[in-house]
Amino acid sequence: MSSLTTGHKGRAELGVALLLGAAGVIVFLDASRLVITYSQADPVGPKTLPYLVSGLLVTCAVLLAINVLRGGQGEAEGGEDVDLTHPADWKTVLPLAGAFILNILLIDWAGWVVSGTVLFWGCTWALGSRHYVRDGLIAVGLSVLTFYGFYLGLGIHLPAGLLEGIL
């Protein structure tokens, strides 16, 4: 293979490089649209981290593309606990996807505590746990903990939904 031609694997890896580069550009454009108030106008403000992440993403994309074009390629999957000949376990994947989709559909209307409880409980059920009451109580606890963790710890207000005024 010449230094500027790539095989099937190389095209896939160039696609990953393109995806990384596109993500970097999107992060940069999004950061450039942040509105900074006077009190946040210090040199290390809210735009610093997104610009840093954007630069790192684009740098990784360029370096990966150069490596692939020079003939480099990623190592084939060789995980000791992964059987690549075994088909996907759709009995697990579909309920997990359903729990995430249900969370997305419920979060604005029902609020984080309710949708998070559905998400956490649904994931434990999909992964095989059959301790419904215990898992439900843990799911409620995790949802309330994350709700207040974001609110008190980070100052991020997650939607309260049905529990508005109670939380």
N, C-alpha and C positions, 0 to 999 in steps of 0.2 A: 504494500500500500504506500503510495507516495505521501509526502508530507502535507499535501493540501487536499487529499481525498479522504473521505471517511466511509466506513462501512455502515451497515444497518445500525449497529450499536452506537457508532459515532453520531449518526443523525439524531438518535434519541438523546444522547448526551448534549448535543448542540441545542436541542429543544429545551433541556433543563437550563442551559446557560441563557437561552433567550427568555425563559420564564423568570429566572433570577434577575436579569437585566430589566425586564418589564416591571417586576415588583419594585426594584430600586427606583425606577423612574416614577412610578405611581406614588411611592412613599415621599419622594422629593417634591412632586407637584402638590401632594396633600399638605406637606409641611409648609410649603411656600404660601399656602392660602390661610395659614393660622393667623388669627388676629391677635396682636399683642397689645395689652393695655400698658399704660405708662408704668405701673408698678412692676410689670414683668419685663421691662426693657433692659435688663442687665445682660452682660456678654454671654452668660451661660443661662439662656432662657429656655422656654418650652420648645423652641425649634431645634435646639442643639442635638438632642438624641435622635429625632427622626432624620436629620441630615446625616448624622453619623451612620445610622442603620442603612440609609439610602446609599451612601458612599461605599459601605462594606458590601452591600448586595451587588452593586455595579462592578466593584473590583473583583468579587468572586466570579461573577458572570464572565468578565473579560479573561480572567486567568483560566477558567474552565474551558472557554472557547479556544484559547491559544493552546492549551494542553491537548484538547481533542484534535485540533487541526494538525498538531505535530505528531499525532499517532497514539497519544495516550488514551487509555480507556479504564473505566472503573472495573474493579474486581467483581467477578460473578458472585452471586449470592451463595454463600457457603455456610449459612447458619446451622449450627449443630442441632437446634431444636425446631428447624423449619423443614417440613417435607414438601418440596416444591411439586411433587407429583400428586399430592392430595388436593382435591378440589376445595373451594371456599366453603365454609360452614354457614350456609345461608340461614339455618335455623337460629344462629346467633347474630349474624350480620344484619338481617332484616329487622328484628326487634330492636337492636341497638340504633339503627337508622331511624326507626319509628319513634323511639324515645327522644332523639334529638329533634326530629321534625315536630313532634308534639310540643316540645319545649319552645321551639321557635313560634309555633302558632299560638301558644297560650301566654307567653311572657308579657305582652302588652296588655292584654285583657285581664288575665288572672293575677299577674304579678310574678316577681321572681320566686318568692317563697313557695307558691303553689306549683309553678312550672318547674322550678328546680327540684322540688320533691318528686314530681312525676319523672323528671330526668334521672335523678339519682336512683330512685326505686326501680324504674324501668331498666336501667343499665345493670343493676344487680340481678334482676329477674332474668334478663337476656343472657347474662353470663353464668346462670345456673343456680343461683341461691334460691332456696325455697323456704326461707324464714321470713314470711311475709310481714308479720307484725314488727319483728325486730328491725328488718330492713326499712320498713316504713318510718319507724321512729328515728332511725339513724338518718334517713333521707330528710325528714323534717328538720332534725337538728343541724345537719350540714347546710340546708337551705337558709335557715335562720342565721346560723353562724356566718355564712358568706354574705348574706344581706347586710348584717351589721358590720362585718369586716370591711366591706367595700364602703359603707356609709361612714363609719367612725374612723377607720384606718386610712382610707384613701380619699374620702370626701366625694365619693361617686354615689349618686342616688340611683339605685336600681328601682324599677317600677314596683310599687306596692300592690297595684291592681285591686283585687277584691278585699284585700286587707288594709286598704288606705284608711288611716285614722286609728288603726289598731297597732300597727308597727311604728 
